[in-house]
Amino acid sequence: GEMPAWLSGSLYRNGPAWWNDVDLDHWFTGLAMLHVFHFNQGSVSYHNQFIQSSMYKQYMQDSTASSRAGEGKRVELENKEGEPMSINTGVTVRRVAGHLLANTGATSSNEFSPADVTTVQAPFDFDDDMPFSRGPAHAHTDLDGRVVHFYHTQLGPHPAYQLYQIVPGQTERTLLGAPIPAMPQAKSTLFIHSFAMTRNYVIINEVPAFFGRKSFGFKGATFVKEWNARWLVVDRSTGKVHRILESPAFMMYHHVNAFEELNGDGEAEIIVDVVSYPDLASLPAMFIDAIVNRPEELARAFDRGGPHRYRLPLSAQKNGSLVEGERLWQGPMEFPTTYYEAYNTRKYRYIYGASQTAGKSLFLDKLVKIDLETPLPHGSGASSLSWEQPNCFPGEPIFVPRGQSGAEDDGVVLSLVLDATAGHSFLLVLDAKSFTQLATAPLTYAVPFGFHGRHYFNATTTATKTSPVKTEF
């Protein structure tokens, strides 16, 4: 097929690409590599680069960490004189005041070039003195360009959260309100990978999952199923907690979207959609040894997860209420996305995600488009469309709008796919409305499974039909 001539801009992807068998032994902990596909008048060019963090440099300098999966020893990170420490940032991509940043679950980011994803500044120098700490890997960018995030003010016993924002055009992170105490029974840092946001509120979703002490917290992580999950509804204008609600224990990584509306009784509530699981089984199943030698463990864990909707009442009379989740779609799903730029914090219709055939697949092997406004008969959830090919494994789908119509499926969906039979990856382009294949752009090798990305129309003007393809592994 042909690449749509109208498709322009750049798709950026972030994810791990180098592991060892000592401390970089979990899918989440591999050394980060950035990827970019530039689109220009029907052509595509591609670049990739490892992020040149202090962590990357020291692992590469260590003589026993020279092979991707060979034996190695733990690398002790040290600052060189005059050089600030920069961490491995292999999860998300964010734009702040025109700077493109690679991020992980912390307050520190690394800046990269929009043209060829080479490292520009590691760490990125925000215009403030915020301390280094853990925080969600995902931030939110509001419709006006304002970035909203939070971090843990204390790691270990008695954790708390500090909300902050970055106003458009600035690189200063300004605090919102005072620190918010975590659930009282928490004795260590809670696992919080993402959060939800509406036009007026930030929703911090505390699930009873706690970091361990090894492999950057992923080994020895615990889940207390007897404890309820909590929803902290925080007023964005003041940074103060507006409501606290609870739900039966569940595990999650990703929120889909959230918005405010009136229910059938005229009462205000927040709708929060998440991909949730009944327990923590997926996290240990993501260690590299388990993925390679026991892939059925992660497949079973993914089979048990899927999109759920929670309705959080805002009335004072219902503060502390127990909120049950409603299954939105019956299949397993991860890496949920939407038409984020136009529908984040707003009522929406479509979820795009990666899925698998429950009970049969060993990994995510299809893409889905879930229609929340067209239910299946007999109360069996939302209807959907899917794309799949034999022995092909897609990553996170990214929607790119065709124009200014505002329709959530007027455009294309992009995904980086591994073709296990051919032994290489390719960029897949789907028509978002029909979910049929329009084109592919093959690479000559397999790209390790990554995590998240973003498409920007105006991140760079350097992409041309003759741009060189640069590869590094």
N, C-alpha and C positions, 0 to 999 in steps of 0.2 A: 504493500500500500504506500500511499504518498503522505508525507508529513503535511499537515494543514499549513497553507501559505500564510494564514493570518497569525499563526502561533509565533509569538516572539518572547523576548525576555529570557530568563534563566531559571532553571530548576537546580536548587542546591540540596544536597543530601549529606547527612552526617551519620557516622556509625563506626564501630570498632573494626580493625583489620589486622591486628597482631596480638597474639596471646602467648603465654608460656604455661607451664604446668605447676607453677608455684603460687604466685599471687595474682597474676593476670589470667585467672583460670575460669572466669565467669563471662558469659556473653556480654554482660554490662561493663566489664572492666578492661576489655581490649583497648589497645592504643588507637586513638581516633584518626580516621581518615575522612577528608572532605571530598565531595564529588560535585561537579557542575556540568550541566548540559545547557549550552547556549543555543537558542533557536533564532533563525534569521531567514525569512523568505523561503521556507521549505527545507532548509538544511539544518544540520545539527553538528555541533562540535562538543568535545568532551575533554575535561581535565580532572585530575585528582592529585591530592597531596596529603601526606601525613601532616597533622598539626604539630608544629615544632615547639611543643611545650617542654618545660624543664624535665617533666616525667619521661617524655619520648626520648629526649637527648640522652638522659642517663641510662635508660634501658638499652639504647642502641650502643652506648659506649661500653656497657658491661659485656665482657667477653663470653660469659656463659649464657647470655640472653640473645644469641645471634640467630637463632632459628625460630620460626613462628610457633612451633609446638615442641621444641626440644627441651632438654633438661636445663634448668637454670637455678639460680639462687635469688633470694629476695634482694631487690635493689633498694638501698637506703637513699632516699632523696636528700640532696644537700644543695643549699644555695651557693652558687659561685659569687665571689665578692663583687658587689656592684650590680648583680643581676637578680631581679625579683623572681620569686618562685612562681611558676605557672603550672597548673594542674592539667590533667587529661580531660578534655571537654568533648566527648564523643556522642552526644545525645540529640541536641536540638540546634536549630539555626534561628537567629533573631536579628532584627534590624533596629538599631538605636541611633537616631540622629544621623542617618546615612551610613553608619558603620555596620558591617556585617560581622556578627559574633557567633562563635561556636560555644555551646554551653553544656553543662552537666548539672547534677544536683548540688549546686553550690552558688555562692555569691560571686565567684570569679569566672570570667569569660576570656576567650582568646579571639582577637580580631583577625580576619582573613581578607584577601583580595577578592573583589567581586569578579575579576577577569579570569584568574587561573587558580583561585583558592590557596595560593601561597600564604604563609603566615605573615601578618603585618605587625602585630603587637601581641606579645604573650608575656604576662597577662594584659588585657585591655585596661587602660588607665581611666577609670571612671573619675569624675570630678567631685570626689567626696572621700571620706575616710571610713567608709563602712567596713566593719571587721569581716574577715573570712569566716564563713560558716556554711553548714548544709542548708539546702533549701530545695524546693521542687525543681526538677530539670525543665519543666514547662512554666513559662510566664504567660501573661495575656497582653495582647495589644488591643486597645479599645478602638472604636470606630474613628476617633479623632487622632489616633496615633500614640496615645498615652500608654506606656508600659506599666503593668501592675505585677507585683511579685511579693514574696515574703521569705524570711529566713528564720532558722532556729536561733534564738538568742543564747541558748545554752544546750550543749550536747550532754547526754547522760541523764541523771535524775532531774526531775522537775523541769522538763523542757517547756519552752514558750515560743511564740511566733511574733515576729515583727513585720508588719505590712509596710511596703514602700512603693513609690511610683517614680517614673521618669517622664517628665512632660515633653511634648514634641519639640524637637530641635535641641534638646539639652542632653548632657551625659551625667548630670548629677542625680543621684538617687536620694529622694527626700522621704523621710519617715512619715507614716500615717498613724497617729495615735500611739498608744503605749503597747508594750509587749502583752500578748494574749496567752494566758496559761493553757497548757495542753491538758488532756484528760487527767484528773487527779491521781489515778492509779498508775500512770506511766512512770516507770523507773528507768527508762532509757529512751533514746531517740526513736520517734515513730517513723515508719516508712511512708513518706508522702512524695509521690512522683509528679502529681499534677493537682490542680484545684479548679474550681469553677468560678465564673463571674457573670453577673448580670449588670444592667445599667446602673443599679444602685447598691449592689452588694457583692462582696467576695465571699465565697463559700469554701471554707477549709474543711475537708473531709478526712476525719481521723478514723482510720481502720485500726483494729488492735493487732498490728504487725510492727515488729521492732527489729532494728538492725542488730546484727551480731558483732563480734569483735575481730573477725578475720576476713580476708579477701574483700577489703573495703566495706565490711559490714554485711556482706551477702552470705558468708558462712556462719552458721549459728543463729541466723535470723529466726525469730519466734512469732507465733500467732496464737492469741488467746481467744479461742472461740466462745468462751463463757462471757466475755465482755462485749458490750454493745459497741457498735461504731457510733461516732458522733459527727454532727453537722454544726459547725460554727458559722453562723450567718453574720457577717461583719459589714457594718455600714461603711461604704467607700468614702463618704464625705468626712467622717470623724475617726475611722479606724477602730471604733468601739463595737463590741459584740452586741448584736441586735436580738438574736435568738439562738438558743442551743436546743437541738433536737437529737434524737437517737434512732438507730435502726438495729435490727439483729446483725450480728457480726458478719462481715464479708470482707474480701480482699479485692483490691483494684489497683490498676496502674494509671488508667486513662479516663478522663472525663470526655464526653462528646460535646455537650453544649449545655447552657442553662439560660433561662429567661423567666421573666415575671409575667403573671397573668391572673385574672379573676376566675375562680372556679364556678361551678354551676350555682352555688349559693351566694355568689357575689363577694366571696372572701378572697383576699390577696394571698397568693402563694408563689413559691419559686419552683419551677420545674427543673430538675437536674437529671441529665442522662449520663450514665457511666457504663463502662464495661466492667462487670464484677464477676467474682469467683467465690465459691463457698469457703475456700481455705487458701493456704500459702503454698500448695503443692507445686505451683508453676515456678517459684523462685529457685529452689534447689534443682529443679529439672533443667535449669538454664546454665548449669555449670558445663563447661566444654566437654568434660569426660562423659557426662550424662547425655548430652546432645549427640555425641559421636557413637557411644556404645550402647545407650539405652534410650533411643529417641522416642520410644513408646511412652515414656514417663511424661515428657512435655506434651505429646499429642493428647494423652488422657487429660492432662491439666487444662489445655486449651479447649478440649471438648466440653468442659464443665463451665466455661465462661461465656458471657454474651451480654448484649446491651440491655440495661434495665433503666427504668424511669422511677424517680423518687419525687414526690410532691411535698414540699416543705411549707407548712402553714406559717404565715407571718403574724397572725394575731397573737396578742400577749397571753390570751387564755390558753393557747396551745403550746406555750413554751415548755420544753421538756417532753413533748409528745413522742411516742414511738411510731416511726414512719416505715412502712413496708414498701419494698420495691416491686415493680411490675415488669415482667419480661416483655420487651418490645419486639423481639425477633427470635425465632426458635433455634437458629444455628449458632455455632461458635463464631466469635469475631474478635479481632484485635486491630490495633493501629487505626482507630476510628478518625475520620476527618469529615469536614463539611466545607461549604463555601464560606470559609472563615472570615475573609475580609468584609463581607457584606452581612453575614448572619450570626457572627459571634455575639452573644448576649441577646439575640432576637429569636422569636419563634421561627422554626425552620421545618423543612420537609424531608430532606434526604441525608442519610448517613452513608459515606463510602468507607469500606474497610477491607481487611484481609481475613479470609475465612479458610475453613478446611472441611472435608467431608467427615462428619463425626463417625468414629469407630472404624474408619478406613484409612485416613491419611496419617502420615507421620509428621507432617509439618503443614504450615499454611500454604495451600495450593490453589486458591482461587481468590478473585476479587468480587465484592458484592456491592450493590447499590440498594439500600433499604429505603422504602417509601413509607414514611410514617403516617401518611394521610390515606393510604389505600390498604386497609386491613384484609387479611385472608378470612375466609368464612369460618364459622364455628369458634371464633375467638382464639385463633391459633397464631396471632401476631401479625406483624406487618408483612406486606408483599415485598418481593425483591427481584432483582436481575443479577446475573452473575457472569463472570468470564473465567474460563479455565482452559488449559491445554495439558496434555499428558506430560507428567514429570517436569512441570514448570511451577516455580515457587515465587510468587510476587511479594514485594514489600509494600510499605505504606502507600496508599493511593492519594494523589494530590490533584485537586480540581483546579482548572484554569479557565476563567470565563472567556467567552468569545468576544463579548462587547459590553455594552452598558445596559442590557435588558434587565439585569438583576435576577434572572431566573437561575435557580440553583443547579440546573443541569444543562444550561446553554453554554457548552464549551467542551473541553476534553478532560479526561482523567489520565494522569501520568503515573507510571509505576516502574521501578527497576526490578526486573524478573530474572531469576536464575533458571536457565534451561539445563537441567541435570543431564539429559541425554547428550546434548551437544557439548557440554562442558564449558559454557560461557554464559554471560548475562546479556540482557538486552533491555533497552528502554521501550516500554509498551505505551502506545497512545490509543485510548478508547474514546469513542464518541460518548459523551456523558449522558445524553438522552436515551439512546438505544442500548448503550453499554456493549456495543460491538467494536471490534478491532478496526482501527483506521490505518495504523502504521507501526513499525518497529524500527529501532536503531540498534543493530547488534554491536557488541564489543567483542574483542578477540580473546577474552579470558573471563573467569568467574569473579565477580565482585562479592566480597563477604557480606552476609546479611547485615544491613544497617538498621537504623531506627527511624529518624524523623528528618523532614526537610521542609523547604518552603519554595514557592515560585514567586519571583518578583519580575515585573515588567520592565522596571527602570533601574535595576541594580548596577548595570554596566552598559556602556555603549561600544565595547571593544569587540563584541562577537561579530564575525563575518564568515562568509562561506569558505574562506581560505584559512580560518583559524587552525593552528596545529592541534593535534590530539596529543596530549601529554599524559603519560601513565607512569605510576610509581608504585611498586609493591616491594 
